[in-house]
């Protein structure tokens, strides 16, 4: 028995929700199967997370030559990454290049949010409705909105009272934001805060960072790629891509074989130092087999990171507040940083421990904690996305 669309409804073979990296890839693959596809994107442009995340310092924490599409050997050879860890503007340029090269834009409908999707068990089709009053009937519905699309509201009392400039890292303005001469606050020290703080500190007259829970931040050692390095990797891209597909998470490395507790302290410290110097997000996890399975083994690497924080941050009290102690290393995703801890050595940068002095409310002039009011010109909410909301 054939299916019929409701009056006024479009009909396609597949609907994809979200035009980020995964959504565009689904479009490419579904087209290759001969299906008619429509992609709905709520934003003003394609790019997903890399469209919304345009705050100062935003960049990927996976090496750019790994964090890229692998479906086209020709694309691998054509595109040139400029840095080891690509910044948001470069990743967005890459996404636009892919969309243009493979003619993907024509099936993407921007400024359109899917509001409902109802499955009809009789016709085996989905009826997808949008906030533009468009309705589409489809056999296949693919949700590629991901876990980083819904903004995380900090929920601070009095947010609407603040008379200054309020910004959110997950909805950063497309026009340039100026911090020169301003008193700036950053609320949140997850990955977006860790990346934004050093950049804002370079520009602001005064920067106050409000931290609830410190993160484990590891050095990225980011740098431009040398032409010889790019040529060498491109020459072995086919083998590298195959190894990626066989890896546990898309990054290629030799798994560890020994136990952290079986190694003596000198050997263990040397392994951690090498991992710290590697500039890899998972570098420390690659040292020993029991980092994530044994609390005592995990404690050795957690203390190593805290020792690094103490060696970088001049003030012992600030170093201690920045040192994670409430959860084991890597049970929350660590951050890759460029100058994060060193930023707290600058005389105009202040750290506020919200565990000791919680925020009571936002005021017309700034933020009031239990310790007093902080007068501000700009507040940056680095609270990211509601990942599982």
C-alpha positions as CSV (number, residue, x, y, z in Angstrom):
1,X,0.0,0.0,0.0
2,X,1.5,3.4,-1.0
3,X,1.8,6.4,1.3
4,X,0.4,9.8,0.7
5,X,1.5,13.1,2.2
6,X,-0.9,15.3,4.1
7,X,-2.2,18.3,2.2
8,X,0.4,21.0,2.0
9,X,3.2,18.7,3.2
10,X,6.5,18.2,1.3
11,X,7.7,14.7,0.8
12,X,11.4,13.6,0.8
13,X,13.2,10.3,1.4
14,X,15.2,11.6,4.4
15,X,15.2,14.5,6.8
16,X,18.4,15.5,8.6
17,X,18.2,17.8,11.6
18,X,21.4,19.9,12.0
19,X,23.9,21.1,9.5
20,X,27.1,20.6,11.5
21,X,29.9,18.2,10.7
22,X,27.7,15.1,11.2
23,X,24.7,16.5,9.5
24,X,26.6,17.5,6.3
25,X,28.2,14.0,6.3
26,X,24.8,12.4,6.5
27,X,23.6,14.5,3.6
28,X,26.6,13.4,1.5
29,X,26.0,9.7,2.3
30,X,22.3,9.7,1.9
31,X,22.6,11.5,-1.5
32,X,25.1,8.9,-2.6
33,X,22.3,6.3,-1.9
34,X,20.1,8.1,-4.4
35,X,17.8,9.6,-1.7
36,X,16.2,13.0,-1.7
37,X,17.3,14.7,1.4
38,X,16.3,17.9,3.3
39,X,18.5,19.3,6.1
40,X,17.0,21.7,8.6
41,X,19.4,24.0,10.4
42,X,18.2,26.5,13.2
43,X,21.3,28.7,12.7
44,X,22.0,31.4,10.2
45,X,24.6,29.3,8.5
46,X,26.1,25.8,8.4
47,X,28.7,24.6,10.8
48,X,26.9,23.5,14.0
49,X,29.1,23.8,17.0
50,X,31.7,25.5,15.0
51,X,29.2,28.1,13.9
52,X,28.0,28.9,17.4
53,X,31.4,28.6,19.2
54,X,33.2,31.7,18.0
55,X,34.4,33.0,21.4
56,X,38.0,34.3,21.7
57,X,40.4,31.3,21.8
58,X,38.0,28.7,20.5
59,X,39.7,25.8,18.8
60,X,39.6,22.1,18.6
61,X,41.4,19.9,21.1
62,X,42.0,17.1,18.6
63,X,44.8,17.6,16.1
64,X,43.4,19.1,12.9
65,X,44.7,16.5,10.6
66,X,42.7,13.9,12.6
67,X,39.7,16.1,13.2
68,X,38.5,16.1,9.6
69,X,36.4,14.2,7.1
70,X,37.9,10.9,5.9
71,X,35.4,10.0,3.2
72,X,37.3,11.6,0.3
73,X,41.0,10.9,-0.3
74,X,41.0,13.9,-2.7
75,X,39.8,16.2,0.0
76,X,42.6,15.0,2.3
77,X,45.1,16.0,-0.4
78,X,43.5,19.4,-1.2
79,X,43.0,21.0,2.2
80,X,45.9,22.5,4.0
81,X,45.6,22.9,7.8
82,X,47.7,25.8,9.2
83,X,48.0,24.8,12.8
84,X,48.3,21.6,14.9
85,X,45.1,22.5,16.6
86,X,42.8,24.4,14.2
87,X,41.0,27.5,15.5
88,X,37.2,28.0,15.1
89,X,37.5,30.3,12.1
90,X,39.7,27.8,10.2
91,X,37.4,24.8,11.1
92,X,34.4,26.8,9.8
93,X,36.3,27.7,6.6
94,X,36.9,23.9,6.2
95,X,33.2,23.1,6.7
96,X,32.3,25.7,4.1
97,X,34.9,24.3,1.7
98,X,33.5,20.8,2.0
99,X,29.9,22.1,1.5
100,X,30.9,24.0,-1.6
101,X,33.1,21.3,-3.0
102,X,30.4,18.6,-2.8
103,X,27.5,20.9,-3.6
104,X,25.7,20.3,-0.2
105,X,24.2,23.7,0.4
106,X,21.2,23.3,-1.9
107,X,19.5,20.8,0.4
108,X,20.1,22.8,3.6
109,X,17.3,25.0,4.9
110,X,18.6,27.6,7.3
111,X,16.8,29.6,10.0
112,X,14.5,26.6,10.5
113,X,14.0,24.7,13.8
114,X,12.3,21.4,13.9
115,X,9.5,21.6,16.5
116,X,8.0,18.1,16.3
117,X,8.4,14.7,14.6
118,X,5.6,12.2,14.7
119,X,5.9,8.6,13.4
120,X,3.0,7.0,11.6
121,X,3.1,3.3,12.2
122,X,0.6,2.6,9.4
123,X,2.5,4.4,6.6
124,X,5.9,3.9,8.2
125,X,6.7,7.6,7.7
126,X,7.7,10.6,9.8
127,X,5.7,13.8,9.8
128,X,8.3,16.6,10.6
129,X,7.1,20.1,11.5
130,X,9.2,23.3,11.8
131,X,8.9,26.7,13.3
132,X,8.4,28.2,9.8
133,X,5.1,26.2,9.5
134,X,6.7,23.9,7.0
135,X,5.8,20.2,7.2
136,X,7.7,17.4,5.6
137,X,6.8,13.7,5.3
138,X,9.8,11.3,5.2
139,X,10.8,7.7,5.5
140,X,14.0,8.4,7.4
141,X,14.6,10.9,10.1
142,X,18.3,11.5,11.2
143,X,18.9,13.7,14.2
144,X,22.4,15.2,14.1
145,X,21.8,18.1,16.5
146,X,24.4,16.5,18.8
147,X,25.1,17.1,22.5
148,X,26.4,20.6,22.0
149,X,23.5,22.6,20.6
150,X,21.3,23.7,23.5
151,X,22.8,26.7,25.4
152,X,23.4,26.2,29.1
153,X,21.8,29.0,30.9
154,X,23.8,29.8,34.1
155,X,20.6,30.5,36.0
156,X,22.0,33.3,38.1
157,X,19.4,35.4,39.9
158,X,19.0,38.9,38.5
159,X,20.6,38.3,35.1
160,X,18.3,40.8,33.5
161,X,19.4,43.6,35.9
162,X,22.9,43.9,34.6
163,X,23.3,47.2,32.6
164,X,26.6,46.3,31.0
165,X,27.4,43.8,28.2
166,X,26.5,40.2,28.7
167,X,27.8,37.5,26.4
168,X,27.6,33.7,26.2
169,X,30.4,31.6,24.7
170,X,27.8,29.3,23.0
171,X,26.1,32.3,21.3
172,X,29.0,34.6,20.6
173,X,28.2,37.7,18.4
174,X,29.4,37.5,14.8
175,X,30.8,41.0,15.0
176,X,34.1,41.6,16.9
177,X,33.8,42.1,20.7
178,X,36.2,44.7,22.2
179,X,37.6,44.2,25.8
180,X,40.3,46.9,25.8
181,X,40.0,49.1,28.9
182,X,37.1,47.1,30.3
183,X,36.5,45.3,33.6
184,X,35.5,41.8,32.4
185,X,34.2,38.7,34.2
186,X,34.3,35.1,33.0
187,X,31.9,32.8,34.7
188,X,32.9,29.1,34.2
189,X,36.2,27.3,33.9
190,X,35.3,24.4,31.6
191,X,36.8,24.1,28.2
192,X,35.4,27.4,26.8
193,X,36.5,29.3,29.9
194,X,40.0,27.7,29.8
195,X,40.3,28.8,26.2
196,X,38.9,32.3,26.5
197,X,40.6,33.4,29.8
198,X,44.1,33.8,28.4
199,X,42.9,35.7,25.3
200,X,40.6,38.0,27.2
201,X,43.3,38.6,29.8
202,X,45.6,40.0,27.1
203,X,43.0,42.7,26.2
204,X,41.0,43.6,29.3
205,X,42.0,46.2,31.9
206,X,40.8,43.8,34.6
207,X,39.6,40.2,34.5
208,X,37.8,38.4,37.2
209,X,37.3,34.6,36.8
210,X,34.5,33.0,38.8
211,X,35.2,29.3,39.3
212,X,32.9,26.7,40.8
213,X,34.9,23.5,40.0
214,X,38.5,23.6,38.7
215,X,39.3,21.6,35.5
216,X,42.3,19.5,34.7
217,X,43.9,21.6,31.9
218,X,46.8,20.2,29.9
219,X,49.1,22.2,27.6
220,X,48.3,22.1,23.9
221,X,51.8,23.2,22.7
222,X,50.0,24.4,19.6
223,X,52.1,25.7,16.7
224,X,51.9,26.1,12.9
225,X,52.4,23.0,10.8
226,X,55.6,22.9,8.8
227,X,55.2,22.3,5.1
228,X,57.3,19.2,5.4
229,X,55.1,17.8,8.2
230,X,52.0,18.4,6.1
231,X,53.5,16.7,3.0
232,X,54.7,13.7,5.1
233,X,51.2,13.1,6.6
234,X,49.4,13.5,3.3
235,X,51.7,10.9,1.8
236,X,50.5,8.4,4.4
237,X,46.9,9.6,4.7
238,X,45.4,6.3,3.3
239,X,47.2,4.2,6.0
240,X,46.4,6.8,8.7
241,X,42.7,6.9,7.9
242,X,42.5,3.1,8.0
243,X,44.2,3.1,11.4
244,X,41.8,5.8,12.6
245,X,38.8,3.5,11.7
246,X,40.4,0.7,13.7
247,X,41.2,2.9,16.7
248,X,39.1,3.3,19.8
249,X,38.3,7.0,19.3
250,X,39.7,8.2,16.0
251,X,43.2,9.0,17.4
252,X,46.0,6.6,16.5
253,X,48.5,5.5,19.2
254,X,50.2,2.5,20.7
255,X,48.2,1.4,23.8
256,X,50.0,1.2,27.1
257,X,51.0,-2.2,28.5
258,X,52.2,-1.4,32.1
259,X,50.7,-0.4,35.4
260,X,51.3,2.9,37.0
261,X,51.6,1.2,40.4
262,X,54.1,-1.3,39.1
263,X,56.4,1.5,37.9
264,X,58.8,3.2,40.4
265,X,58.3,6.9,41.0
266,X,61.1,8.1,38.8
267,X,60.0,6.0,35.9
268,X,56.4,7.1,36.4
269,X,57.3,10.8,36.6
270,X,59.4,10.5,33.4
271,X,56.4,9.0,31.6
272,X,54.1,11.7,32.8
273,X,56.6,14.4,31.8
274,X,56.8,13.1,28.3
275,X,53.0,12.9,28.1
276,X,52.7,16.5,29.4
277,X,55.1,17.6,26.7
278,X,53.3,15.8,24.0
279,X,50.5,18.4,23.8
280,X,47.9,15.6,23.4
281,X,44.5,15.6,25.3
282,X,44.9,11.9,25.9
283,X,48.6,11.9,26.5
284,X,48.5,11.1,30.2
285,X,45.9,8.4,29.6
286,X,48.3,6.7,27.2
287,X,51.0,6.2,29.8
288,X,49.6,3.3,31.9
289,X,46.7,0.7,31.7
290,X,45.2,1.4,35.1
291,X,44.8,5.2,35.1
292,X,41.0,4.8,34.7
293,X,40.6,1.5,36.5
294,X,42.5,2.0,39.8
295,X,42.0,4.9,42.2
296,X,45.5,4.8,43.5
297,X,46.9,4.8,39.9
298,X,44.7,7.7,39.0
299,X,45.8,9.6,42.1
300,X,49.4,9.5,40.9
301,X,48.6,11.3,37.6
302,X,46.1,13.7,39.3
303,X,48.8,14.8,41.7
304,X,51.3,15.2,38.8
305,X,48.9,17.7,37.2
306,X,48.4,19.5,40.5
307,X,52.2,19.7,40.8
308,X,52.4,21.3,37.4
309,X,49.7,23.9,38.4
310,X,51.8,24.8,41.5
311,X,54.9,25.2,39.3
312,X,53.1,27.6,36.9
313,X,51.0,29.7,39.2
314,X,53.0,32.0,41.5
315,X,50.5,32.4,44.3
316,X,50.1,29.2,46.3
317,X,46.6,30.0,47.4
318,X,45.5,30.6,43.8
319,X,47.3,27.4,42.6
320,X,45.4,25.4,45.2
321,X,42.0,26.8,44.2
322,X,42.8,25.9,40.6
323,X,43.8,22.4,41.5
324,X,41.1,19.8,41.0
325,X,40.5,17.5,44.0
326,X,36.8,16.7,43.9
327,X,36.9,14.1,41.1
328,X,39.6,11.7,39.6
329,X,41.6,12.7,36.6
330,X,39.8,12.3,33.2
331,X,36.5,11.3,34.8
332,X,35.4,14.6,33.3
333,X,36.9,15.6,30.0
334,X,40.2,17.4,30.5
335,X,40.9,20.7,28.7
336,X,43.7,21.6,26.4
337,X,45.0,25.1,27.2
338,X,47.3,27.7,25.9
339,X,48.5,29.9,28.7
340,X,45.6,29.3,31.0
341,X,47.3,28.8,34.3
342,X,50.0,31.5,33.5
343,X,47.2,34.0,33.0
344,X,46.6,34.0,36.8
345,X,50.1,35.5,37.3
346,X,49.0,38.7,35.6
347,X,48.4,41.5,38.1
348,X,45.0,42.4,36.6
349,X,43.6,38.8,36.7
350,X,41.7,37.7,39.8
351,X,40.2,34.3,40.7
352,X,37.0,34.0,42.7
353,X,36.3,30.7,44.4
354,X,32.6,30.2,44.2
355,X,32.8,27.3,46.6
356,X,34.0,29.7,49.3
357,X,32.1,32.8,48.2
358,X,29.0,31.9,46.1
359,X,27.3,34.3,43.8
360,X,24.1,35.7,45.4
361,X,22.8,37.8,42.5
362,X,23.7,39.9,39.5
363,X,23.2,43.6,40.0
364,X,22.9,46.6,37.7
365,X,26.7,47.2,38.2
366,X,27.9,43.6,38.2
367,X,28.0,40.5,40.3
368,X,27.5,40.3,44.1
369,X,28.9,37.3,46.0
370,X,28.7,36.6,49.7
371,X,32.0,38.6,49.9
372,X,30.8,41.7,48.1
373,X,30.0,43.3,44.8
374,X,32.3,43.1,41.7
375,X,31.7,46.1,39.4
376,X,32.0,45.1,35.8
377,X,31.6,46.4,32.2
378,X,31.3,42.9,30.5
379,X,30.2,39.5,31.7
380,X,31.1,36.4,29.7
381,X,29.1,33.3,30.6
382,X,31.4,30.4,29.8
383,X,28.8,27.8,30.8
384,X,28.8,26.1,27.4
385,X,26.1,23.7,26.3
386,X,23.5,21.6,28.2
387,X,25.1,18.5,26.8
388,X,22.5,16.0,27.9
389,X,19.5,18.2,28.3
